[in-house]
Amino acid sequence: MHDNNSFDHLGIPGILIITKAFKPAAKAQSDALGFDPNVIWVDHPIQNRTKHELRTLADGAFETIMKVLKAGK
């Protein structure tokens, strides 16, 4: 969150990819920073997934990620 906030201040668009289990924590931290990040929410957990499952998760988020980056918000 902090790195993304720093990039935002430099005019560099960024995206946080966060599992849905961390929505409350991400909201609290973004509120504390006064920062409204671009967030792509993915299913939790990440750590127990196979390479194939991770690829499927990434492929499912790719189009949205590209739209957000191209928008440059």
C-alpha positions in Angstrom: 0.0 0.0 0.0 2.8 2.4 0.9 4.8 1.8 -2.3 1.7 2.2 -4.4 0.9 5.4 -2.6 4.4 6.7 -3.3 4.1 5.8 -7.0 0.7 7.5 -7.1 2.4 10.7 -5.9 4.9 10.4 -8.7 2.1 10.0 -11.3 2.9 6.4 -11.9 -0.3 4.3 -12.1 -0.4 1.2 -10.0 -2.7 -1.6 -8.8 -2.9 -3.6 -5.7 -3.9 -7.2 -6.1 -5.2 -8.3 -2.7 -7.2 -11.3 -1.6 -10.8 -10.6 -0.5 -9.9 -11.7 3.1 -7.9 -8.5 3.5 -10.6 -6.0 2.5 -11.0 -4.6 6.1 -7.2 -4.2 6.6 -6.7 -2.6 3.1 -9.6 -0.1 3.8 -8.2 0.8 7.2 -4.7 1.4 5.8 -5.9 3.3 2.7 -8.0 5.5 5.0 -5.1 6.1 7.3 -2.9 7.1 4.3 -5.7 9.2 2.7 -5.2 7.2 -0.4 -7.7 5.6 -2.7 -5.8 2.8 -4.5 -6.8 0.8 -7.5 -7.5 -2.6 -6.1 -8.2 -5.9 -7.8 -9.7 -8.3 -5.4 -9.0 -12.0 -5.8 -10.1 -15.1 -4.0 -8.3 -16.1 -0.8 -6.0 -17.9 -0.1 -3.1 -17.6 -2.4 -0.4 -19.6 -0.7 -2.0 -23.0 -1.0 -2.7 -22.8 -4.7 -1.0 -24.9 -7.4 0.8 -23.2 -10.3 -2.2 -24.0 -12.5 -4.7 -22.4 -10.0 -2.5 -19.3 -9.7 -2.3 -19.0 -13.5 -6.1 -19.3 -13.7 -6.5 -16.6 -11.0 -4.1 -14.3 -12.8 -5.7 -14.9 -16.2 -9.1 -14.0 -14.7 -7.8 -10.7 -13.3 -5.6 -9.7 -16.3 -8.2 -7.9 -18.4 -9.3 -5.8 -15.5 -5.7 -5.0 -14.5 -5.0 -3.8 -18.1 -8.1 -1.6 -18.2 -7.1 0.1 -14.9 -3.5 0.6 -16.0 -4.6 2.0 -19.4 -7.0 4.4 -17.7 -4.0 5.8 -15.8 -5.9 6.5 -12.6 
